[in-house]
């Protein structure tokens, strides 16, 4: 049927589906084993939500299902492309994916401690930074005691690698 024969109040807006964490085109979707497990648990939770959507109001049900199914589709794309990197398989003396790193900014003597994880696992509050973040790119491949330079716009920060663990 033509949209011209549908009541105006029956025309639904396309739902807004929040995007997942940004992963640049052509970049492999690395995850830790914990990250893959978290993605699978997230999928189970979304599937449970989909099955529990109440049927009382058909319009609300359709809107809710559209959002949940959209989220599930984006999540499934991430799961399919996820490539697990086990931290214990990385070289112990070099910063790689999965490493927990302590570094010090030489200008301020401030220390920072974080783990390098996948984009979906990244959480600054939990000291987990994505492998595509500028600071991680600046230090990847470095060894303990090495120095790195982080350029953020006009600002240049000098970093010393204090420790590396897996």
C-alpha positions as CSV (number, residue, x, y, z in Angstrom):
1,X,0.0,0.0,0.0
2,X,1.2,3.5,-0.8
3,X,2.3,5.6,2.2
4,X,-0.3,8.2,0.9
5,X,-3.0,6.0,2.4
6,X,-1.5,5.7,5.8
7,X,-2.7,8.0,8.6
8,X,-0.1,10.6,9.6
9,X,-0.1,9.4,13.2
10,X,0.6,5.8,12.0
11,X,3.9,6.9,10.3
12,X,6.7,5.9,12.6
13,X,10.1,7.6,12.8
14,X,13.1,5.4,12.2
15,X,14.5,4.5,15.6
16,X,17.8,5.9,16.8
17,X,20.2,3.0,17.3
18,X,23.3,4.2,19.3
19,X,26.5,3.3,17.4
20,X,29.1,1.0,19.0
21,X,32.6,2.2,19.9
22,X,34.4,3.5,16.8
23,X,36.6,1.1,14.9
24,X,38.3,2.6,11.8
25,X,37.7,0.9,8.5
26,X,40.3,-1.7,7.7
27,X,41.4,-2.1,11.4
28,X,41.2,-5.6,12.8
29,X,38.8,-5.9,15.7
30,X,41.2,-7.2,18.4
31,X,39.7,-8.3,21.7
32,X,41.0,-10.0,24.8
33,X,39.5,-13.3,25.9
34,X,37.6,-11.4,28.5
35,X,36.4,-8.9,25.8
36,X,35.0,-11.7,23.6
37,X,33.2,-13.2,26.7
38,X,31.7,-9.8,27.5
39,X,30.5,-9.4,23.9
40,X,28.8,-12.8,24.0
41,X,27.2,-12.0,27.4
42,X,26.0,-8.7,26.0
43,X,24.4,-10.6,23.1
44,X,22.6,-13.0,25.5
45,X,21.3,-10.0,27.5
46,X,19.9,-8.3,24.3
47,X,18.3,-11.6,23.2
48,X,16.6,-11.9,26.6
49,X,15.4,-8.3,26.3
50,X,14.0,-9.0,22.9
51,X,12.0,-12.0,24.2
52,X,10.7,-10.0,27.2
53,X,9.3,-7.0,25.3
54,X,5.7,-6.6,26.4
55,X,3.0,-7.0,23.8
56,X,0.4,-4.7,25.3
57,X,1.0,-1.7,23.0
58,X,1.9,-2.9,19.5
59,X,3.4,0.5,18.4
60,X,5.7,0.6,21.4
61,X,6.6,-3.0,20.9
62,X,7.6,-2.4,17.3
63,X,9.7,0.6,18.3
64,X,11.4,-1.2,21.1
65,X,12.1,-4.3,19.0
66,X,13.5,-2.1,16.2
67,X,16.0,-0.6,18.5
68,X,16.9,-3.9,20.2
69,X,17.3,-5.7,16.9
70,X,19.4,-2.9,15.5
71,X,21.7,-3.1,18.6
72,X,21.9,-6.8,18.2
73,X,22.8,-6.5,14.5
74,X,25.7,-4.1,15.3
75,X,26.8,-6.4,18.2
76,X,26.8,-9.5,16.0
77,X,28.9,-7.7,13.4
78,X,31.5,-7.0,16.2
79,X,31.4,-10.6,17.4
80,X,31.9,-12.1,13.9
81,X,34.9,-9.8,13.3
82,X,36.4,-10.2,16.8
83,X,39.9,-11.6,16.8
84,X,41.1,-12.8,20.2
85,X,44.6,-11.9,21.2
86,X,45.7,-13.7,24.4
87,X,47.9,-11.4,26.5
88,X,49.9,-14.3,27.7
89,X,51.0,-15.0,24.1
90,X,52.5,-11.5,23.7
91,X,56.3,-10.8,24.1
92,X,56.7,-10.0,27.9
93,X,59.3,-7.3,27.5
94,X,57.4,-5.2,24.9
95,X,54.2,-3.2,24.8
96,X,51.6,-5.1,22.8
97,X,47.8,-5.7,22.9
98,X,46.7,-6.9,26.3
99,X,49.6,-5.4,28.2
100,X,49.2,-3.6,31.5
101,X,51.5,-0.5,31.3
102,X,52.7,2.0,33.8
103,X,54.1,5.1,32.3
104,X,55.3,8.5,33.6
105,X,54.9,11.9,31.9
106,X,58.3,13.4,32.1
107,X,57.1,17.0,32.2
108,X,54.8,16.5,35.2
109,X,56.1,13.3,36.8
110,X,52.4,12.1,36.8
111,X,52.1,8.3,36.4
112,X,49.4,6.5,34.5
113,X,48.5,2.8,34.7
114,X,46.2,1.1,32.2
115,X,45.6,-2.1,30.2
116,X,45.5,-2.1,26.4
117,X,42.2,-3.7,25.2
118,X,39.8,-3.7,22.3
119,X,37.5,-0.8,21.4
120,X,34.5,-2.4,22.9
121,X,36.3,-3.2,26.2
122,X,37.8,0.3,26.6
123,X,36.7,2.1,29.7
124,X,38.8,5.0,31.1
125,X,37.3,4.6,34.5
126,X,38.5,1.0,34.7
127,X,42.0,2.0,33.3
128,X,41.4,0.2,30.0
129,X,42.4,2.0,26.9
130,X,41.7,1.0,23.3
131,X,44.6,-0.1,21.1
132,X,43.7,2.6,18.7
133,X,44.0,5.5,21.2
134,X,46.8,8.0,20.5
135,X,48.7,7.2,23.7
136,X,48.7,3.5,23.0
137,X,49.8,4.0,19.4
138,X,52.7,6.1,20.7
139,X,54.0,3.4,23.1
140,X,53.2,0.2,21.2
141,X,56.4,-1.8,20.6
142,X,58.4,0.1,23.3
143,X,60.2,-1.7,26.1
144,X,60.5,-0.9,29.8
145,X,62.7,2.2,30.3
146,X,62.1,3.5,26.7
147,X,60.8,6.9,26.0
148,X,58.0,7.9,23.7
149,X,56.5,11.2,22.4
150,X,52.8,11.8,22.4
151,X,51.6,14.6,20.2
152,X,48.1,15.9,20.9
153,X,47.4,18.8,18.6
154,X,49.9,21.5,19.5
155,X,50.8,19.8,22.8
156,X,53.8,17.4,23.0
157,X,54.2,15.1,26.0
158,X,57.3,13.0,26.7
159,X,56.7,9.6,28.3
160,X,58.9,7.0,30.0
161,X,57.7,3.4,30.2
162,X,58.0,2.4,33.8
163,X,56.7,-1.2,33.7
164,X,55.0,-3.8,31.4
165,X,53.0,-6.8,32.5
166,X,50.6,-9.3,31.1
